[in-house]
């Protein structure tokens, strides 16, 4: 059985102050995605960053970061 956390099926998302959601990075392992999200959060920006599975297209997500 393969580890779903080790597959490159994870992405990092960002939400700005206006509630717009953006794709920051995709095609990452869960560990790499969490490390990237933590790096952005550590910079002290007011935006919200999170990690999620990249297994479905979402119409409320804008490309770019």
N, CA, C, O and CB atoms as a CASP TS submission, in Angstrom:
PFRMAT TS
TARGET T0000
AUTHOR 0000-0000-0000
METHOD Language model
MODEL 1
PARENT N/A
ATOM      1  N   UNK     1       0.844  -1.178   0.000  1.00  0.00           N
ATOM      2  CA  UNK     1       0.000   0.000   0.000  1.00  0.00           C
ATOM      3  C   UNK     1       0.891   1.244   0.000  1.00  0.00           C
ATOM      4  O   UNK     1       1.890   1.292   0.717  1.00  0.00           O
ATOM      5  CB  UNK     1      -0.961  -0.003   1.223  1.00  0.00           C
ATOM      6  N   UNK     2       0.539   2.225  -0.784  1.00  0.00           N
ATOM      7  CA  UNK     2       1.333   3.449  -0.843  1.00  0.00           C
ATOM      8  C   UNK     2       0.819   4.467   0.164  1.00  0.00           C
ATOM      9  O   UNK     2      -0.357   4.470   0.529  1.00  0.00           O
ATOM     10  CB  UNK     2       1.309   4.041  -2.258  1.00  0.00           C
ATOM     11  N   UNK     3       1.706   5.312   0.593  1.00  0.00           N
ATOM     12  CA  UNK     3       1.386   6.348   1.568  1.00  0.00           C
ATOM     13  C   UNK     3       0.820   7.561   0.833  1.00  0.00           C
ATOM     14  O   UNK     3       1.549   8.189   0.065  1.00  0.00           O
ATOM     15  CB  UNK     3       2.643   6.739   2.404  1.00  0.00           C
ATOM     16  N   UNK     4      -0.447   7.914   1.037  1.00  0.00           N
ATOM     17  CA  UNK     4      -1.026   9.062   0.327  1.00  0.00           C
ATOM     18  C   UNK     4      -0.351  10.384   0.677  1.00  0.00           C
ATOM     19  O   UNK     4      -0.394  11.321  -0.120  1.00  0.00           O
ATOM     20  CB  UNK     4      -2.499   9.161   0.632  1.00  0.00           C
ATOM     21  N   UNK     5       0.272  10.478   1.849  1.00  0.00           N
ATOM     22  CA  UNK     5       0.968  11.706   2.225  1.00  0.00           C
ATOM     23  C   UNK     5       2.271  11.881   1.447  1.00  0.00           C
ATOM     24  O   UNK     5       2.770  12.997   1.309  1.00  0.00           O
ATOM     25  CB  UNK     5       1.254  11.707   3.721  1.00  0.00           C
ATOM     26  N   UNK     6       2.824  10.767   0.936  1.00  0.00           N
ATOM     27  CA  UNK     6       4.083  10.824   0.199  1.00  0.00           C
ATOM     28  C   UNK     6       3.872  11.068  -1.290  1.00  0.00           C
ATOM     29  O   UNK     6       4.834  11.322  -2.015  1.00  0.00           O
ATOM     30  CB  UNK     6       4.858   9.542   0.400  1.00  0.00           C
ATOM     31  N   UNK     7       2.637  10.995  -1.752  1.00  0.00           N
ATOM     32  CA  UNK     7       2.374  11.229  -3.173  1.00  0.00           C
ATOM     33  C   UNK     7       2.336  12.739  -3.439  1.00  0.00           C
ATOM     34  O   UNK     7       2.002  13.520  -2.548  1.00  0.00           O
ATOM     35  CB  UNK     7       1.030  10.555  -3.612  1.00  0.00           C
ATOM     36  N   UNK     8       2.679  13.144  -4.661  1.00  0.00           N
ATOM     37  CA  UNK     8       2.704  14.580  -4.977  1.00  0.00           C
ATOM     38  C   UNK     8       1.311  15.115  -5.312  1.00  0.00           C
ATOM     39  O   UNK     8       1.110  15.736  -6.355  1.00  0.00           O
ATOM     40  CB  UNK     8       3.653  14.846  -6.149  1.00  0.00           C
ATOM     41  N   UNK     9       0.371  14.872  -4.434  1.00  0.00           N
ATOM     42  CA  UNK     9      -1.026  15.252  -4.656  1.00  0.00           C
ATOM     43  C   UNK     9      -1.496  16.342  -3.695  1.00  0.00           C
ATOM     44  O   UNK     9      -2.686  16.434  -3.394  1.00  0.00           O
ATOM     45  CB  UNK     9      -1.920  14.036  -4.520  1.00  0.00           C
ATOM     46  N   UNK    10      -0.569  17.164  -3.215  1.00  0.00           N
ATOM     47  CA  UNK    10      -0.906  18.172  -2.230  1.00  0.00           C
ATOM     48  C   UNK    10      -0.629  19.559  -2.779  1.00  0.00           C
ATOM     49  O   UNK    10       0.230  19.732  -3.643  1.00  0.00           O
ATOM     50  CB  UNK    10      -0.130  17.943  -0.939  1.00  0.00           C
ATOM     51  N   UNK    11      -1.349  20.536  -2.282  1.00  0.00           N
ATOM     52  CA  UNK    11      -1.135  21.921  -2.712  1.00  0.00           C
ATOM     53  C   UNK    11      -1.203  22.860  -1.527  1.00  0.00           C
ATOM     54  O   UNK    11      -1.774  22.535  -0.486  1.00  0.00           O
ATOM     55  CB  UNK    11      -2.169  22.330  -3.769  1.00  0.00           C
ATOM     56  N   UNK    12      -0.608  24.037  -1.703  1.00  0.00           N
ATOM     57  CA  UNK    12      -0.648  25.098  -0.704  1.00  0.00           C
ATOM     58  C   UNK    12      -1.573  26.182  -1.229  1.00  0.00           C
ATOM     59  O   UNK    12      -1.465  26.602  -2.380  1.00  0.00           O
ATOM     60  CB  UNK    12       0.784  25.664  -0.400  1.00  0.00           C
ATOM     61  N   UNK    13      -2.473  26.625  -0.382  1.00  0.00           N
ATOM     62  CA  UNK    13      -3.448  27.643  -0.739  1.00  0.00           C
ATOM     63  C   UNK    13      -3.247  28.876   0.141  1.00  0.00           C
ATOM     64  O   UNK    13      -2.673  28.801   1.228  1.00  0.00           O
ATOM     65  CB  UNK    13      -4.890  27.095  -0.597  1.00  0.00           C
ATOM     66  N   UNK    14      -3.736  30.011  -0.360  1.00  0.00           N
ATOM     67  CA  UNK    14      -3.665  31.265   0.392  1.00  0.00           C
ATOM     68  C   UNK    14      -4.994  31.980   0.259  1.00  0.00           C
ATOM     69  O   UNK    14      -5.612  31.966  -0.806  1.00  0.00           O
ATOM     70  CB  UNK    14      -2.496  32.169  -0.109  1.00  0.00           C
ATOM     71  N   UNK    15      -5.432  32.602   1.338  1.00  0.00           N
ATOM     72  CA  UNK    15      -6.631  33.436   1.308  1.00  0.00           C
ATOM     73  C   UNK    15      -6.238  34.841   1.721  1.00  0.00           C
ATOM     74  O   UNK    15      -5.603  35.040   2.757  1.00  0.00           O
ATOM     75  CB  UNK    15      -7.750  32.869   2.240  1.00  0.00           C
ATOM     76  N   UNK    16      -6.622  35.820   0.902  1.00  0.00           N
ATOM     77  CA  UNK    16      -6.252  37.201   1.215  1.00  0.00           C
ATOM     78  C   UNK    16      -7.293  37.857   2.114  1.00  0.00           C
ATOM     79  O   UNK    16      -8.269  37.225   2.516  1.00  0.00           O
ATOM     80  CB  UNK    16      -6.083  38.015  -0.073  1.00  0.00           C
ATOM     81  N   UNK    17      -7.076  39.115   2.421  1.00  0.00           N
ATOM     82  CA  UNK    17      -7.949  39.846   3.336  1.00  0.00           C
ATOM     83  C   UNK    17      -9.375  40.002   2.812  1.00  0.00           C
ATOM     84  O   UNK    17     -10.298  40.248   3.588  1.00  0.00           O
ATOM     85  CB  UNK    17      -7.368  41.205   3.612  1.00  0.00           C
ATOM     86  N   UNK    18      -9.560  39.860   1.499  1.00  0.00           N
ATOM     87  CA  UNK    18     -10.884  40.005   0.888  1.00  0.00           C
ATOM     88  C   UNK    18     -11.589  38.671   0.702  1.00  0.00           C
ATOM     89  O   UNK    18     -12.681  38.624   0.137  1.00  0.00           O
ATOM     90  CB  UNK    18     -10.764  40.701  -0.445  1.00  0.00           C
ATOM     91  N   UNK    19     -10.982  37.592   1.166  1.00  0.00           N
ATOM     92  CA  UNK    19     -11.602  36.283   1.056  1.00  0.00           C
ATOM     93  C   UNK    19     -11.309  35.556  -0.246  1.00  0.00           C
ATOM     94  O   UNK    19     -11.825  34.461  -0.468  1.00  0.00           O
ATOM     95  CB  UNK    19     -13.060  36.421   1.211  1.00  0.00           C
ATOM     96  N   UNK    20     -10.484  36.150  -1.117  1.00  0.00           N
ATOM     97  CA  UNK    20     -10.112  35.485  -2.363  1.00  0.00           C
ATOM     98  C   UNK    20      -9.098  34.396  -2.068  1.00  0.00           C
ATOM     99  O   UNK    20      -8.175  34.586  -1.277  1.00  0.00           O
ATOM    100  CB  UNK    20      -9.544  36.496  -3.388  1.00  0.00           C
ATOM    101  N   UNK    21      -9.280  33.250  -2.714  1.00  0.00           N
ATOM    102  CA  UNK    21      -8.390  32.108  -2.504  1.00  0.00           C
ATOM    103  C   UNK    21      -7.494  31.926  -3.717  1.00  0.00           C
ATOM    104  O   UNK    21      -7.947  32.039  -4.856  1.00  0.00           O
ATOM    105  CB  UNK    21      -9.197  30.818  -2.232  1.00  0.00           C
ATOM    106  N   UNK    22      -6.227  31.647  -3.470  1.00  0.00           N
ATOM    107  CA  UNK    22      -5.232  31.510  -4.524  1.00  0.00           C
ATOM    108  C   UNK    22      -4.430  30.237  -4.350  1.00  0.00           C
ATOM    109  O   UNK    22      -4.138  29.815  -3.232  1.00  0.00           O
ATOM    110  CB  UNK    22      -4.305  32.714  -4.544  1.00  0.00           C
ATOM    111  N   UNK    23      -4.083  29.637  -5.465  1.00  0.00           N
ATOM    112  CA  UNK    23      -3.186  28.505  -5.474  1.00  0.00           C
ATOM    113  C   UNK    23      -1.763  29.027  -5.399  1.00  0.00           C
ATOM    114  O   UNK    23      -1.353  29.817  -6.249  1.00  0.00           O
ATOM    115  CB  UNK    23      -3.399  27.627  -6.730  1.00  0.00           C
ATOM    116  N   UNK    24      -1.004  28.603  -4.402  1.00  0.00           N
ATOM    117  CA  UNK    24       0.385  29.026  -4.238  1.00  0.00           C
ATOM    118  C   UNK    24       1.315  28.014  -4.896  1.00  0.00           C
ATOM    119  O   UNK    24       2.222  28.401  -5.634  1.00  0.00           O
ATOM    120  CB  UNK    24       0.736  29.192  -2.740  1.00  0.00           C
ATOM    121  N   UNK    25       1.104  26.722  -4.639  1.00  0.00           N
ATOM    122  CA  UNK    25       1.947  25.670  -5.209  1.00  0.00           C
ATOM    123  C   UNK    25       1.156  24.373  -5.233  1.00  0.00           C
ATOM    124  O   UNK    25       0.280  24.148  -4.398  1.00  0.00           O
ATOM    125  CB  UNK    25       3.269  25.501  -4.397  1.00  0.00           C
ATOM    126  N   UNK    26       1.476  23.528  -6.195  1.00  0.00           N
ATOM    127  CA  UNK    26       0.815  22.222  -6.293  1.00  0.00           C
ATOM    128  C   UNK    26       1.838  21.179  -6.688  1.00  0.00           C
ATOM    129  O   UNK    26       2.973  21.504  -7.036  1.00  0.00           O
ATOM    130  CB  UNK    26      -0.356  22.254  -7.316  1.00  0.00           C
ATOM    131  N   UNK    27       1.425  19.915  -6.632  1.00  0.00           N
ATOM    132  CA  UNK    27       2.320  18.830  -7.006  1.00  0.00           C
ATOM    133  C   UNK    27       3.357  18.523  -5.946  1.00  0.00           C
ATOM    134  O   UNK    27       4.457  18.067  -6.259  1.00  0.00           O
ATOM    135  CB  UNK    27       3.005  19.158  -8.288  1.00  0.00           C
ATOM    136  N   UNK    28       3.009  18.773  -4.689  1.00  0.00           N
ATOM    137  CA  UNK    28       3.936  18.585  -3.574  1.00  0.00           C
ATOM    138  C   UNK    28       3.526  17.384  -2.739  1.00  0.00           C
ATOM    139  O   UNK    28       2.367  16.969  -2.753  1.00  0.00           O
ATOM    140  CB  UNK    28       3.995  19.845  -2.699  1.00  0.00           C
ATOM    141  N   UNK    29       4.488  16.830  -2.011  1.00  0.00           N
ATOM    142  CA  UNK    29       4.138  15.855  -0.982  1.00  0.00           C
ATOM    143  C   UNK    29       3.521  16.638   0.173  1.00  0.00           C
ATOM    144  O   UNK    29       3.652  17.860   0.252  1.00  0.00           O
ATOM    145  CB  UNK    29       5.398  15.012  -0.511  1.00  0.00           C
ATOM    146  N   UNK    30       2.860  15.931   1.048  1.00  0.00           N
ATOM    147  CA  UNK    30       2.240  16.630   2.181  1.00  0.00           C
ATOM    148  C   UNK    30       3.288  17.329   3.045  1.00  0.00           C
ATOM    149  O   UNK    30       3.082  18.460   3.487  1.00  0.00           O
ATOM    150  CB  UNK    30       1.432  15.646   3.037  1.00  0.00           C
ATOM    151  N   UNK    31       4.406  16.655   3.281  1.00  0.00           N
ATOM    152  CA  UNK    31       5.463  17.251   4.115  1.00  0.00           C
ATOM    153  C   UNK    31       6.022  18.518   3.464  1.00  0.00           C
ATOM    154  O   UNK    31       6.246  19.519   4.144  1.00  0.00           O
ATOM    155  CB  UNK    31       6.602  16.233   4.354  1.00  0.00           C
ATOM    156  N   UNK    32       6.245  18.476   2.156  1.00  0.00           N
ATOM    157  CA  UNK    32       6.773  19.646   1.453  1.00  0.00           C
ATOM    158  C   UNK    32       5.752  20.782   1.451  1.00  0.00           C
ATOM    159  O   UNK    32       6.119  21.947   1.611  1.00  0.00           O
ATOM    160  CB  UNK    32       7.159  19.278   0.010  1.00  0.00           C
ATOM    161  N   UNK    33       4.494  20.454   1.275  1.00  0.00           N
ATOM    162  CA  UNK    33       3.440  21.472   1.277  1.00  0.00           C
ATOM    163  C   UNK    33       3.319  22.120   2.657  1.00  0.00           C
ATOM    164  O   UNK    33       3.188  23.339   2.759  1.00  0.00           O
ATOM    165  CB  UNK    33       2.089  20.853   0.859  1.00  0.00           C
ATOM    166  N   UNK    34       3.363  21.314   3.712  1.00  0.00           N
ATOM    167  CA  UNK    34       3.275  21.866   5.061  1.00  0.00           C
ATOM    168  C   UNK    34       4.490  22.742   5.384  1.00  0.00           C
ATOM    169  O   UNK    34       4.361  23.767   6.054  1.00  0.00           O
ATOM    170  CB  UNK    34       3.153  20.734   6.088  1.00  0.00           C
ATOM    171  N   UNK    35       5.663  22.338   4.907  1.00  0.00           N
ATOM    172  CA  UNK    35       6.865  23.146   5.137  1.00  0.00           C
ATOM    173  C   UNK    35       6.761  24.483   4.415  1.00  0.00           C
ATOM    174  O   UNK    35       7.139  25.514   4.971  1.00  0.00           O
ATOM    175  CB  UNK    35       8.125  22.391   4.673  1.00  0.00           C
ATOM    176  N   UNK    36       6.257  24.481   3.192  1.00  0.00           N
ATOM    177  CA  UNK    36       6.109  25.720   2.438  1.00  0.00           C
ATOM    178  C   UNK    36       5.079  26.637   3.091  1.00  0.00           C
ATOM    179  O   UNK    36       5.312  27.839   3.215  1.00  0.00           O
ATOM    180  CB  UNK    36       5.707  25.420   0.991  1.00  0.00           C
ATOM    181  N   UNK    37       3.951  26.085   3.507  1.00  0.00           N
ATOM    182  CA  UNK    37       2.924  26.890   4.175  1.00  0.00           C
ATOM    183  C   UNK    37       3.481  27.487   5.470  1.00  0.00           C
ATOM    184  O   UNK    37       3.220  28.650   5.779  1.00  0.00           O
ATOM    185  CB  UNK    37       1.663  26.033   4.474  1.00  0.00           C
ATOM    186  N   UNK    38       4.234  26.709   6.214  1.00  0.00           N
ATOM    187  CA  UNK    38       4.833  27.210   7.462  1.00  0.00           C
ATOM    188  C   UNK    38       5.829  28.326   7.176  1.00  0.00           C
ATOM    189  O   UNK    38       5.920  29.294   7.931  1.00  0.00           O
ATOM    190  CB  UNK    38       5.531  26.067   8.227  1.00  0.00           C
ATOM    191  N   UNK    39       6.573  28.191   6.088  1.00  0.00           N
ATOM    192  CA  UNK    39       7.543  29.226   5.711  1.00  0.00           C
ATOM    193  C   UNK    39       6.831  30.555   5.415  1.00  0.00           C
ATOM    194  O   UNK    39       7.273  31.613   5.865  1.00  0.00           O
ATOM    195  CB  UNK    39       8.367  28.771   4.476  1.00  0.00           C
ATOM    196  N   UNK    40       5.745  30.495   4.668  1.00  0.00           N
ATOM    197  CA  UNK    40       4.998  31.716   4.364  1.00  0.00           C
ATOM    198  C   UNK    40       4.368  32.311   5.626  1.00  0.00           C
ATOM    199  O   UNK    40       4.398  33.527   5.816  1.00  0.00           O
ATOM    200  CB  UNK    40       3.911  31.427   3.320  1.00  0.00           C
ATOM    201  N   UNK    41       3.803  31.468   6.484  1.00  0.00           N
ATOM    202  CA  UNK    41       3.194  31.966   7.718  1.00  0.00           C
ATOM    203  C   UNK    41       4.229  32.619   8.624  1.00  0.00           C
ATOM    204  O   UNK    41       3.921  33.589   9.317  1.00  0.00           O
ATOM    205  CB  UNK    41       2.494  30.829   8.461  1.00  0.00           C
ATOM    206  N   UNK    42       5.450  32.100   8.628  1.00  0.00           N
ATOM    207  CA  UNK    42       6.508  32.635   9.477  1.00  0.00           C
ATOM    208  C   UNK    42       6.946  34.031   9.045  1.00  0.00           C
ATOM    209  O   UNK    42       7.563  34.756   9.826  1.00  0.00           O
ATOM    210  CB  UNK    42       7.697  31.702   9.470  1.00  0.00           C
ATOM    211  N   UNK    43       6.638  34.403   7.830  1.00  0.00           N
ATOM    212  CA  UNK    43       7.010  35.725   7.327  1.00  0.00           C
ATOM    213  C   UNK    43       6.139  36.836   7.910  1.00  0.00           C
ATOM    214  O   UNK    43       6.448  38.017   7.745  1.00  0.00           O
ATOM    215  CB  UNK    43       6.919  35.747   5.815  1.00  0.00           C
ATOM    216  N   UNK    44       5.057  36.466   8.588  1.00  0.00           N
ATOM    217  CA  UNK    44       4.231  37.447   9.266  1.00  0.00           C
ATOM    218  C   UNK    44       3.189  38.128   8.402  1.00  0.00           C
ATOM    219  O   UNK    44       2.648  39.161   8.797  1.00  0.00           O
ATOM    220  CB  UNK    44       5.087  38.463   9.851  1.00  0.00           C
ATOM    221  N   UNK    45       2.893  37.575   7.230  1.00  0.00           N
ATOM    222  CA  UNK    45       1.841  38.152   6.397  1.00  0.00           C
ATOM    223  C   UNK    45       0.487  37.943   7.059  1.00  0.00           C
ATOM    224  O   UNK    45       0.318  37.028   7.865  1.00  0.00           O
ATOM    225  CB  UNK    45       1.855  37.529   4.983  1.00  0.00           C
ATOM    226  N   UNK    46      -0.454  38.774   6.725  1.00  0.00           N
ATOM    227  CA  UNK    46      -1.787  38.658   7.302  1.00  0.00           C
ATOM    228  C   UNK    46      -2.623  37.584   6.613  1.00  0.00           C
ATOM    229  O   UNK    46      -3.673  37.197   7.125  1.00  0.00           O
ATOM    230  CB  UNK    46      -2.499  39.989   7.225  1.00  0.00           C
ATOM    231  N   UNK    47      -2.171  37.100   5.462  1.00  0.00           N
ATOM    232  CA  UNK    47      -2.934  36.098   4.736  1.00  0.00           C
ATOM    233  C   UNK    47      -2.916  34.757   5.464  1.00  0.00           C
ATOM    234  O   UNK    47      -2.034  34.472   6.274  1.00  0.00           O
ATOM    235  CB  UNK    47      -2.385  35.938   3.322  1.00  0.00           C
ATOM    236  N   UNK    48      -3.903  33.961   5.152  1.00  0.00           N
ATOM    237  CA  UNK    48      -4.038  32.624   5.717  1.00  0.00           C
ATOM    238  C   UNK    48      -3.494  31.619   4.706  1.00  0.00           C
ATOM    239  O   UNK    48      -3.857  31.675   3.531  1.00  0.00           O
ATOM    240  CB  UNK    48      -5.528  32.308   6.082  1.00  0.00           C
ATOM    241  N   UNK    49      -2.635  30.705   5.138  1.00  0.00           N
ATOM    242  CA  UNK    49      -2.087  29.651   4.287  1.00  0.00           C
ATOM    243  C   UNK    49      -2.509  28.307   4.848  1.00  0.00           C
ATOM    244  O   UNK    49      -2.570  28.122   6.064  1.00  0.00           O
ATOM    245  CB  UNK    49      -0.538  29.749   4.189  1.00  0.00           C
ATOM    246  N   UNK    50      -2.804  27.353   3.944  1.00  0.00           N
ATOM    247  CA  UNK    50      -3.140  26.007   4.388  1.00  0.00           C
ATOM    248  C   UNK    50      -2.780  25.002   3.304  1.00  0.00           C
ATOM    249  O   UNK    50      -2.505  25.359   2.158  1.00  0.00           O
ATOM    250  CB  UNK    50      -4.638  25.904   4.747  1.00  0.00           C
ATOM    251  N   UNK    51      -2.790  23.735   3.704  1.00  0.00           N
ATOM    252  CA  UNK    51      -2.451  22.610   2.837  1.00  0.00           C
ATOM    253  C   UNK    51      -3.709  21.788   2.626  1.00  0.00           C
ATOM    254  O   UNK    51      -4.484  21.562   3.555  1.00  0.00           O
ATOM    255  CB  UNK    51      -1.303  21.739   3.445  1.00  0.00           C
ATOM    256  N   UNK    52      -3.904  21.338   1.374  1.00  0.00           N
ATOM    257  CA  UNK    52      -5.039  20.474   1.083  1.00  0.00           C
ATOM    258  C   UNK    52      -4.697  19.529  -0.055  1.00  0.00           C
ATOM    259  O   UNK    52      -3.754  19.760  -0.811  1.00  0.00           O
ATOM    260  CB  UNK    52      -6.281  21.305   0.736  1.00  0.00           C
ATOM    261  N   UNK    53      -5.477  18.459  -0.167  1.00  0.00           N
ATOM    262  CA  UNK    53      -5.310  17.519  -1.278  1.00  0.00           C
ATOM    263  C   UNK    53      -5.654  18.245  -2.574  1.00  0.00           C
ATOM    264  O   UNK    53      -6.541  19.098  -2.598  1.00  0.00           O
ATOM    265  CB  UNK    53      -6.209  16.244  -1.092  1.00  0.00           C
ATOM    266  N   UNK    54      -4.966  17.912  -3.624  1.00  0.00           N
ATOM    267  CA  UNK    54      -5.192  18.516  -4.933  1.00  0.00           C
ATOM    268  C   UNK    54      -5.928  17.529  -5.828  1.00  0.00           C
ATOM    269  O   UNK    54      -5.493  17.249  -6.945  1.00  0.00           O
ATOM    270  CB  UNK    54      -3.855  18.949  -5.581  1.00  0.00           C
ATOM    271  N   UNK    55      -7.043  17.004  -5.335  1.00  0.00           N
ATOM    272  CA  UNK    55      -7.736  15.963  -6.079  1.00  0.00           C
ATOM    273  C   UNK    55      -9.035  16.413  -6.728  1.00  0.00           C
ATOM    274  O   UNK    55      -9.763  15.593  -7.288  1.00  0.00           O
ATOM    275  CB  UNK    55      -8.016  14.826  -5.180  1.00  0.00           C
ATOM    276  N   UNK    56      -9.333  17.694  -6.661  1.00  0.00           N
ATOM    277  CA  UNK    56     -10.522  18.174  -7.343  1.00  0.00           C
ATOM    278  C   UNK    56     -10.340  19.642  -7.719  1.00  0.00           C
ATOM    279  O   UNK    56      -9.720  20.410  -6.983  1.00  0.00           O
ATOM    280  CB  UNK    56     -11.774  17.986  -6.460  1.00  0.00           C
ATOM    281  N   UNK    57     -10.876  20.011  -8.847  1.00  0.00           N
ATOM    282  CA  UNK    57     -10.810  21.422  -9.269  1.00  0.00           C
ATOM    283  C   UNK    57     -11.878  22.203  -8.512  1.00  0.00           C
ATOM    284  O   UNK    57     -12.993  21.723  -8.304  1.00  0.00           O
ATOM    285  CB  UNK    57     -11.010  21.567 -10.827  1.00  0.00           C
ATOM    286  N   UNK    58     -11.514  23.415  -8.105  1.00  0.00           N
ATOM    287  CA  UNK    58     -12.455  24.242  -7.366  1.00  0.00           C
ATOM    288  C   UNK    58     -12.626  25.560  -8.108  1.00  0.00           C
ATOM    289  O   UNK    58     -11.648  26.179  -8.529  1.00  0.00           O
ATOM    290  CB  UNK    58     -11.972  24.480  -5.903  1.00  0.00           C
ATOM    291  N   UNK    59     -13.858  25.978  -8.262  1.00  0.00           N
ATOM    292  CA  UNK    59     -14.145  27.187  -9.026  1.00  0.00           C
ATOM    293  C   UNK    59     -13.829  28.462  -8.233  1.00  0.00           C
ATOM    294  O   UNK    59     -13.736  29.540  -8.820  1.00  0.00           O
ATOM    295  CB  UNK    59     -15.606  27.193  -9.453  1.00  0.00           C
ATOM    296  N   UNK    60     -13.665  28.356  -6.922  1.00  0.00           N
ATOM    297  CA  UNK    60     -13.406  29.558  -6.111  1.00  0.00           C
ATOM    298  C   UNK    60     -11.916  29.817  -5.912  1.00  0.00           C
ATOM    299  O   UNK    60     -11.538  30.682  -5.122  1.00  0.00           O
ATOM    300  CB  UNK    60     -14.080  29.427  -4.753  1.00  0.00           C
ATOM    301  N   UNK    61     -11.077  29.081  -6.617  1.00  0.00           N
ATOM    302  CA  UNK    61      -9.629  29.227  -6.478  1.00  0.00           C
ATOM    303  C   UNK    61      -9.077  29.962  -7.693  1.00  0.00           C
ATOM    304  O   UNK    61      -9.358  29.601  -8.836  1.00  0.00           O
ATOM    305  CB  UNK    61      -8.941  27.843  -6.316  1.00  0.00           C
ATOM    306  N   UNK    62      -8.294  30.993  -7.428  1.00  0.00           N
ATOM    307  CA  UNK    62      -7.649  31.744  -8.505  1.00  0.00           C
ATOM    308  C   UNK    62      -6.200  31.314  -8.595  1.00  0.00           C
ATOM    309  O   UNK    62      -5.548  31.128  -7.567  1.00  0.00           O
ATOM    310  CB  UNK    62      -7.758  33.278  -8.273  1.00  0.00           C
ATOM    311  N   UNK    63      -5.680  31.150  -9.811  1.00  0.00           N
ATOM    312  CA  UNK    63      -4.269  30.793  -9.917  1.00  0.00           C
ATOM    313  C   UNK    63      -3.372  31.944  -9.497  1.00  0.00           C
ATOM    314  O   UNK    63      -3.740  33.111  -9.634  1.00  0.00           O
ATOM    315  CB  UNK    63      -3.936  30.368 -11.339  1.00  0.00           C
ATOM    316  N   UNK    64      -2.217  31.617  -8.995  1.00  0.00           N
ATOM    317  CA  UNK    64      -1.264  32.657  -8.592  1.00  0.00           C
ATOM    318  C   UNK    64      -1.148  32.728  -7.098  1.00  0.00           C
ATOM    319  O   UNK    64      -1.922  32.097  -6.378  1.00  0.00           O
ATOM    320  CB  UNK    64      -1.674  34.013  -9.140  1.00  0.00           C
ATOM    321  N   UNK    65      -0.199  33.483  -6.628  1.00  0.00           N
ATOM    322  CA  UNK    65       0.002  33.516  -5.196  1.00  0.00           C
ATOM    323  C   UNK    65       0.206  34.905  -4.768  1.00  0.00           C
ATOM    324  O   UNK    65       0.398  35.162  -3.580  1.00  0.00           O
ATOM    325  CB  UNK    65       1.158  32.665  -4.773  1.00  0.00           C
TER
END
